[in-house]
Amino acid sequence: MNSKPYFLLLFTMVGLASCQSDPDTQPSGVGSGSNLINDGTWSIPIDQVHDGGPGKDGIPALESPLLIQASNANFLADFDLIVGYKSGDEIRAYPHQILDWHEIINDRTENENFAITYCPLTGTAIGWNRDLQNNTTTFGVSGLLYNTNLIPYDRYSGSNWSQIGLECVNGGLKGEKVDVIQVVETTWGNWKNMYPDTKVVSLNTGHSRNYGTYPYGDYKTNHTFFLFPVSPKDDRIASKKRVLGVINNNSVKVYKFDNFSGGVSSFYDQFDGEEIILAGSNIRNFMVAFYPFTEDGERLQLSAVSDNSSIIFEDENDNQWNIFGEAVNGPLAGSKLKQPVSFIAYWFSWSAFYDNVEIFEPL
């Protein structure tokens, strides 16, 4: 396909949508650098940081969004992707339909201040703690991209952060690491089966957006089309294939949905000298990773449970563990499994951000 007209059409769609309810925000020129802070403090190559077009806050992040009951979320189909969050009895779904247009949702519960950061160009949904240096901040969309991935900025210091790199790359907090909050990406149908009492972000966001339309055309399925440069590229997997990456000591190993069959399956693996257990389902559209240890250090023999509920593991002592690694039944009820940092992303983004990425291949 001819990507230039497509890009111009795409930019027009996003830029005009950003201006519909934000008249004071005018899109800058694509790649103009008008939004680029060139102060010599970047820890990533500044010539690979690109101005995405709409400008700083041209894609408006949401704050404390209106939440509705699952029964009122008529705009969601069962196959639509959502980002699931759980903290105690607070269970929430953040639809891709909304994140595609806003990219960051700042939210809170009684116990946590967090942001759902989402980059539609790399397919990455990651929960971030909003507490920085004993201050609670919010994150916004800087309008900048590195390896076509979202660069959020924090409103406490004005520093820029790499979403996939999980650290501050420019500004006063440069070098600070992201405190990742656990989320699960799956379909709305699977999520509401697991958590029928979930709350959902409403379409009543205060912004005029066509949430029923994906704003990037066939980007998700066109494996050769990129809006901005990506380097290096690795063709071992199709570029836009969704895979789970597990990060350990800045090394990454990825797992494919093809590794999981049926309702739920699980397997143990060794990665970077650590034992991990993976669970997932290509039918229910989720993948998660844990260490097979409780936070108190007790090692468990876990096996998959497949009953369409939130329970995905059971162990030798009759404990049952949910998709967030929480023991919900049995002698260890209330305990949690240790968990590495992991999230789902398009394959190309893993190979662009991390060196020598391993791909799991079953024996």
C-alpha positions in Angstrom: 0.0 0.0 0.0 1.0 3.6 -0.4 1.7 4.7 3.2 2.1 8.4 2.6 -1.6 9.2 1.8 -2.6 6.8 4.6 -0.3 8.6 7.0 -1.7 12.0 6.1 -5.2 10.7 6.4 -4.4 9.1 9.8 -2.8 12.3 11.1 -5.8 14.3 9.9 -8.1 11.9 11.8 -6.2 12.1 15.0 -5.3 15.8 14.8 -8.9 16.8 14.1 -10.3 14.5 16.7 -7.9 16.0 19.3 -9.1 19.5 18.4 -12.8 18.8 18.5 -13.3 19.3 22.2 -9.9 21.0 22.9 -9.9 24.2 20.8 -6.8 25.5 22.5 -4.7 22.5 21.4 -3.4 22.8 17.8 -1.5 20.0 16.2 2.1 20.7 15.3 3.7 19.6 12.0 4.4 15.9 11.8 8.1 15.3 12.7 8.6 19.0 13.0 10.4 18.7 16.3 8.4 21.6 17.6 7.5 19.5 20.7 11.0 18.1 21.2 13.0 19.2 24.2 16.6 19.3 23.0 18.4 20.1 26.2 21.1 17.4 26.1 19.7 15.4 28.9 18.2 12.5 27.0 19.3 9.0 27.8 18.0 7.6 24.5 19.2 8.8 21.1 17.6 12.2 20.5 17.6 11.7 16.7 15.3 8.7 17.2 12.8 10.7 19.3 10.0 11.9 16.9 7.2 14.4 17.2 4.0 12.5 16.6 2.0 15.5 15.4 -0.8 16.4 17.8 1.6 18.1 20.3 1.9 17.9 24.0 -1.5 16.9 25.5 -2.9 17.0 22.0 -4.0 13.5 22.8 -5.7 14.2 26.2 -5.1 11.8 29.1 -8.1 11.1 31.3 -8.3 11.6 35.0 -10.6 9.8 37.4 -12.9 8.6 34.6 -16.6 7.9 35.1 -17.1 4.2 35.9 -20.2 2.3 35.1 -21.5 -1.2 35.8 -20.7 -4.0 33.4 -24.4 -4.4 32.6 -24.4 -0.8 31.2 -21.4 -1.2 29.0 -23.4 -1.9 25.9 -20.8 -0.4 23.6 -18.4 -3.3 24.3 -18.5 -6.6 22.3 -17.2 -9.8 23.9 -14.2 -9.8 21.5 -13.1 -6.2 22.3 -9.9 -6.0 24.2 -9.7 -4.4 27.7 -7.1 -3.8 30.3 -8.2 -5.4 33.6 -7.2 -4.0 37.0 -7.9 -5.5 40.5 -7.0 -4.1 43.9 -8.9 -5.8 46.7 -12.6 -5.5 45.9 -12.0 -2.8 43.3 -12.2 -4.4 39.9 -12.1 -2.2 36.8 -11.9 -2.6 33.0 -10.2 0.0 30.8 -11.4 -0.6 27.2 -9.0 -0.3 24.3 -11.7 1.6 22.5 -11.1 4.5 24.9 -7.4 4.0 25.3 -6.9 4.1 21.6 -7.9 7.8 21.7 -6.5 8.9 25.1 -3.5 6.6 25.7 -3.3 7.4 29.4 -5.9 7.1 32.1 -5.0 8.4 35.6 -7.0 6.7 38.2 -7.0 5.8 41.9 -8.4 3.4 44.4 -8.4 3.6 48.2 -5.0 1.9 48.2 -3.3 2.9 44.9 -2.7 5.9 42.7 -2.0 4.5 39.3 -2.1 5.2 35.5 -3.0 2.9 32.7 -0.5 3.8 30.0 -1.3 2.5 26.6 0.4 2.9 23.2 -1.8 1.9 20.3 1.2 1.8 18.0 3.1 -0.8 20.0 0.1 -2.5 21.5 1.4 -2.0 25.1 -0.8 -1.6 28.1 1.2 -1.1 31.4 0.1 0.0 34.8 2.2 2.7 36.4 2.3 3.8 40.0 1.7 7.6 40.1 3.6 8.2 43.4 7.0 9.7 42.6 9.4 10.9 45.3 6.7 11.1 47.9 4.5 13.1 45.6 1.4 11.9 43.7 1.4 13.0 40.1 -0.5 12.4 36.9 0.9 11.4 33.6 0.2 13.1 30.2 0.9 12.3 26.6 4.0 14.2 25.5 3.3 13.9 21.8 6.8 12.3 21.4 7.6 8.8 20.3 10.7 6.6 20.6 10.7 3.5 18.4 7.1 4.5 17.6 6.3 4.0 21.3 4.5 6.4 23.7 6.6 8.8 25.7 4.5 9.9 28.7 5.5 12.9 30.8 4.8 13.4 34.5 3.2 16.6 35.7 5.2 16.7 38.9 8.6 17.3 37.3 7.8 17.6 33.6 10.1 14.7 32.9 9.7 12.4 29.9 9.5 8.6 30.3 9.9 5.6 28.0 6.8 3.4 28.3 8.3 0.2 27.2 11.7 1.1 28.6 10.1 1.6 32.0 12.2 4.6 33.0 12.6 8.3 32.8 14.7 9.3 29.8 14.7 13.1 30.0 14.3 15.7 32.7 14.9 16.0 36.4 14.0 12.4 37.1 16.1 10.9 34.4 17.1 7.4 35.4 14.2 6.8 37.7 12.5 3.4 37.2 8.8 2.9 36.7 7.0 1.1 39.6 4.8 -1.2 37.6 1.2 -2.0 38.7 -0.1 -5.4 37.7 -2.8 -5.4 35.0 -4.2 -8.1 32.7 -5.0 -7.6 29.0 -7.8 -9.8 27.7 -11.2 -9.7 26.0 -14.3 -8.1 27.5 -16.1 -11.4 27.3 -13.4 -13.2 29.3 -13.1 -10.4 31.8 -16.8 -10.1 32.6 -17.1 -13.9 33.0 -14.3 -13.8 35.5 -15.5 -10.6 37.2 -19.2 -10.0 36.6 -19.2 -7.1 39.1 -16.5 -5.2 37.4 -16.8 -1.5 36.7 -16.0 -0.1 33.3 -14.8 3.2 32.1 -17.7 5.0 30.5 -17.8 6.6 27.0 -18.8 9.8 28.8 -15.2 11.1 29.0 -15.9 14.8 28.6 -14.3 14.6 25.1 -16.0 14.2 21.7 -14.4 11.1 20.1 -15.6 8.4 17.8 -14.9 5.6 20.2 -16.5 3.0 18.0 -13.9 3.5 15.3 -10.3 2.4 15.6 -8.3 5.6 14.6 -5.4 3.8 12.9 -7.0 2.0 10.0 -5.5 -1.4 9.3 -2.3 -0.7 11.3 -2.9 -3.6 13.7 -2.9 -6.2 10.9 -0.5 -4.6 8.4 2.8 -6.1 9.4 4.9 -4.0 7.0 3.4 -0.5 7.8 4.9 1.7 10.6 4.0 5.4 11.2 7.5 6.2 12.5 10.9 4.6 12.2 11.7 1.4 14.2 15.2 0.0 14.8 16.3 -2.7 14.9 13.8 -4.9 13.3 13.6 -8.7 13.8 11.6 -10.9 11.4 11.6 -14.0 13.5 7.9 -13.3 14.3 5.4 -11.2 12.3 5.9 -7.6 13.5 2.3 -6.9 14.8 1.8 -10.3 16.4 0.8 -9.9 20.1 3.2 -11.7 22.4 3.8 -11.7 26.1 7.3 -10.5 27.2 8.8 -11.3 30.6 11.5 -8.9 31.8 14.2 -10.1 34.1 17.4 -8.1 34.8 16.8 -6.2 31.5 16.6 -9.4 29.5 13.4 -10.4 27.8 11.8 -13.7 26.8 8.6 -13.8 24.8 5.7 -16.2 24.7 3.1 -16.6 22.0 -0.6 -17.4 22.2 0.3 -20.5 20.1 2.0 -21.8 23.3 -1.4 -22.0 25.0 -4.3 -24.2 24.0 -7.8 -24.8 25.2 -9.4 -23.1 28.1 -6.3 -22.5 30.3 -2.9 -24.3 30.1 0.3 -23.7 32.0 4.0 -24.7 31.9 7.2 -24.0 33.8 10.2 -22.4 32.1 13.7 -21.3 33.0 14.6 -17.8 32.1 17.8 -15.9 33.0 18.4 -18.4 35.9 14.9 -18.0 37.3 12.1 -20.5 37.4 8.8 -19.0 36.1 5.3 -20.4 35.4 3.2 -19.2 32.5 -0.5 -19.5 32.1 -2.8 -18.5 29.3 -5.4 -19.4 26.7 -5.6 -18.7 23.0 -9.4 -19.1 23.3 -9.8 -16.7 26.3 -7.1 -14.4 25.0 -4.8 -13.9 27.9 -1.3 -14.7 29.0 0.3 -14.1 32.5 3.6 -15.0 34.1 4.5 -15.7 37.8 7.3 -17.0 39.9 6.1 -20.3 41.5 6.7 -18.8 45.0 4.6 -16.9 47.4 5.8 -13.5 48.5 6.9 -15.2 51.7 9.2 -17.5 49.7 7.2 -20.8 49.8 7.6 -22.8 46.6 4.5 -24.3 45.1 3.7 -26.9 42.5 1.0 -25.2 40.4 -1.2 -26.7 37.7 -3.8 -25.1 35.4 -7.5 -24.8 36.1 -9.8 -24.3 33.2 -13.3 -23.5 34.2 -13.9 -19.9 32.8 -13.6 -18.3 36.2 -10.8 -16.1 37.5 -9.1 -19.1 39.0 -6.2 -20.3 36.8 -4.0 -22.4 39.2 -4.4 -24.9 42.0 -1.5 -26.4 44.0 -0.7 -29.5 46.0 -2.2 -28.1 49.1 -5.6 -27.3 47.6 -5.0 -23.6 47.3 -6.7 -21.9 44.3 -5.0 -18.9 42.7 -6.6 -16.3 40.4 -5.4 -14.5 37.3 -3.7 -11.9 39.5 -1.8 -14.5 41.5 -4.0 -14.2 44.6 -4.9 -17.2 46.7 -8.7 -17.0 46.9 -9.4 -20.4 48.5 -7.4 -22.8 50.6 -4.9 -22.6 53.5 -2.9 -19.8 51.8 -6.0 -17.6 51.1 -4.8 -14.0 51.1 -1.3 -14.8 49.9 0.1 -13.7 46.6 2.5 -15.2 44.0 5.6 -13.3 43.2 5.5 -11.9 39.7 8.0 -10.6 37.2 7.3 -7.6 35.1 5.5 -8.7 32.0 3.1 -7.3 29.5 1.7 -8.0 26.0 3.1 -6.1 23.1 3.5 -6.3 19.3 6.6 -8.4 18.6 8.5 -5.6 16.8 8.5 -3.4 19.9 10.3 -6.1 22.1 13.1 -6.5 19.6 13.4 -2.7 19.2 13.8 -2.0 22.9 15.7 -5.0 24.2 18.8 -6.8 23.0 18.9 -10.6 22.2 15.3 -11.3 23.0 14.6 -15.0 23.5 11.6 -16.7 22.0 10.1 -19.6 23.9 9.9 -22.7 21.8 8.4 -25.9 23.4 10.5 -29.0 23.3 
